[in-house]
Amino acid sequence: MEKDDNTWLSAEVDKWEKQGIIDEYQARKILSMYGLAEVPSEPGPDLGEPEAVIKEEGASRIITIVSMLGAILVGIGVILFVASNWSRIPHFLKLVLLFGTTFVTYFIGWKFKFETQSHPRVGEALLFLASVFVGATIFLTAQIFNVNTGAHWLVLLWFVAISPMGYAFNSKYILGLDIFTFALWMILYVTGTRGLALSNFEVFMLYLLFGISLYGLGQLHITLDKYSHFRIPYQTVGLFFILASYFFFSLESPYERYFMEITTTSVTIKLLFIVFAVTSLVSIIGSATKYEKYRTVRHEFFALLLAFVGWIGIWLLTFFSESLTVTRIQYGYSYTTLDPGVATILFVVFNLMLFVLSIGSILIGYYKAVVPFVNLGMFFFVVGVLHLYFTTLYELLPKSLAFIAGGVILIGCGLYLEKKRRELIKGMEAYQHKEGYRHG
């Protein structure tokens, strides 16, 4: 074929690279086979990338980290300075200081990152800092005018104010702050509505659906060329919420004491459950539609389906709570608790689901070449093993033997998991290249 006949291949390879199916080196390697690019240098020893690319990416990460830490320190210093002199500053000057500092920080960050492009990493850090200043401005303005509203509404206002900024400035860090503020709002709202003791269970029930929804939202970004790199942050945080929720349920005490209370939630919390349940179903259906076309999606589909089925199981149990509970008397007082047999079954089921989903996260990370997925899966797998050790094996053995056995087990697990982690990361590149070229 002539070179002009291969222009479609350039577009396809460019799309694969943006979607994360292949990296820059693999893209140039494929194009060079058809005379559409120069032959790239040989890959480096780590992940199959040229050493120059590895060094450049490492330097960029260091610059970003240093700039972000500097921005955080500046933000803390400004907040402390204003707080120490707050009572002596007139109200009008307070507002000018708050809004002016936020605006100026946004402007300088935008100028560095987009207009002059002279210091894009520093500009990124300043844009993130300005988004943090938005929250400080909202809270301090409410204090100036003695607005007696709940803290959760102020956090929600913060989220609404900065939610467009992540896309407007094409910033993964501001996007992460968006997700954090919304998650924080849910905790504060549920806690304020239900009380601290009864709210934990509902928070993690919401977080489970929230995590599935975030993962599906990340999948949606694959179709957006400009924001396709947002896929990883959304899906990483989504997996974190899914695994963290099942770890919470595996602790036994949450469902043993509080799960029967979930049917008495407020209208807003019920609405959140409905919205996240619908978006979770959309995420699962979206994975199912891609299952036959992309083999790398199969682990995503089964993991999301298992997580959602588990949520449905917990939700259905709340309707039969009275038949699953027993009344006990202690110190002259009667109280209702979950039947010990049912509690044991749930303890086993939730721990199994935690381990299955942790392994699923590792497999998804391997087949899609996403290291954070692998790290998340291994982290929660190890935490789950630690939990089982201290709740079962530790109680069955003398304390000294329990510590010795636990130490040996953990050292062995650490060595094995670190070895497997390195093998997985090294194997990602070859598999990603093969699957990306075969399935597109």
Secondary structure, DSSP 8 states (H G I E B T S, - for coil): --GGGGHHHHHHHHHHHHTTSS-HHHHHHHHHHTTSS-------TTTS--HHHHHHHHHHHHHHHHHHHHHHHHHHHHHHHHHHTGGGS-HHHHHHHHHHHHHHHHHHHHIIIIIS-SSHHHHHHHHHHHHHHHHHHHHHHHHHTT----HHHHHHHHHHHHTTHHHHTT-HHHHHHHHHHHHHHHHHHHHHHH-HHHHHHHHHHHHHHHHHHHHHHHHHGGG-STTGGGHHHHHHHHHHHHHHHHHHHTTSHHHHHTGGGGGG--HHHHHHHHHHHHHHHHHHHHHHHHHTT-GGGHHHHHHHHHHHHHHHHHHHHGGGTGGGEEEEEETTEEEEEE-HHHHHHHHHHHHHHHHHHHHHHHHHHHHTT-HHHHHHHHHHHHHHHHHHIIIIIHHHS-HHHHHHHHHHHHHHHHHHHHHHHHHHHHHHHHHHHHHHHHH-
